[in-house]
Amino acid sequence: MQRESLILISNYSNDSNPTEFAYTSKQKGAGYQHNNDGSHLVVYQFDEFKGTVKIQATLELHPGESDWFDVPETILGGDSSAISSANSSYTFWGKFIWIRAAYQLEQGTIVQIRYQI
């Protein structure tokens, strides 16, 4: 089966309220694809990044804001003293219907968050 790759966010460096999380639009997860094995891959690319990023998922077909939960394996940052320019990738498993990225940017740039199922 061919994997599908999507860019959730690209070249983001301005945040008017760095204490609040912002969210990307939802994208189809492995559970939306009936013949998928449940594997997901997320790749983070940063430039002088300080903040928090994570993937959120839902099992609901038509989710409301309270239907999303954090995927623990994908949380990066949160340490107010950490600054990163590194790339990081995480593989996680689940038959999630939708996924999205949540991000809170204090400084720097989120060069890209790429998602692959």
N, C-alpha and C positions, 0 to 999 in steps of 0.2 A: 504494500500500500504506500502510495506517495504521501509524504508529509506536507502539510500546508504551513507556510510561514507568513506571519503578519507583523507589522510594526504597530505597537500600541501607542507609542509616543516618540517623538523625534525632536531633537534640538530645543528642549524646553529649558529656559533659564530665567524666567520671570515669575515670581509668585508674590501676589499682593498681600497674602495672609499666610505666612509660613507655619503658623500653628495649626492650621486646618488641613485636613487631607483633601486632595482633589482626585478625581477619578476619570479614567479613560472610558470610552464607550465600550459596551459589552461586545464580546466576540464569542463565536461558537466554541464550546469546549468539546472534549472527547465524548461526553455523554450525548451530545447532539448528533454525533456520527455513529450510526448503528453498528458499523463494522470496525470500530476503533478499539485498540487494546487498553485504553485508559491512560496512555503515557502523554505527558506534556513536558515541554522544555521552555524555559524563559531565560533570556540573555539580557543582562544589564550592561550598558556602556555609559561611563561617566567622565566628566572633566571637572576636577576640583569640586566634587559633589559633597555636600553636607546636608543631611536630612534622613528621610526614611522612604523606602519603596517596598512594596509587597504586592503579591497577586491575591486577589479575592475571587471566590468562586460561589456558585449557587447550584442547587439541584432543582430549582423552580424554572418552569418554562417561561413564565411571565413574572419575573422577580420584582418585588418592591425593595425599598432601601433596607428594610430589616431582614431580608432574605440572604444577604451576602455574608460570607465568613472569610477570615484570613486563612491562607494556605501557609502553615507554619514554616515549611521548608524554604519559602521564597522571601522571607522578611530580611531586609538588608538595611543597615544604618540604625538610627535611633540613638546612637551615642553622640551627644552634643559636641564632643571634641574630635570626632573622626571625620577626616576628609579623604575622599577616594577619587582616584583617576583610573582605577582598575576596571577590567571587565570581569563579570561574574556570571556563571550559568548554574541553573538549578533544574533538576528533573524531578517531577512529582507525578503521582498516580491518582486517578479517580475518574469516575464517570460523571464529571461535572457538566452541566448543560451549558452554562455561560461562565466566562472568566472576564476579569478586568484588572487593570493595574490601579493601585492606590499610591499616591505619592505626596510627600510633604517636603518641599524644597526650601532649605534655609539659605544656601548659596551654591554657586557653581552651575553646572549644566547637566541635565539628563540628556546625553547624546542620543541614546536610543534604548527603548525596551522592546525587544523582539520576542514574539511568542510563536511556538511551533507545536502543532499536533500532528 
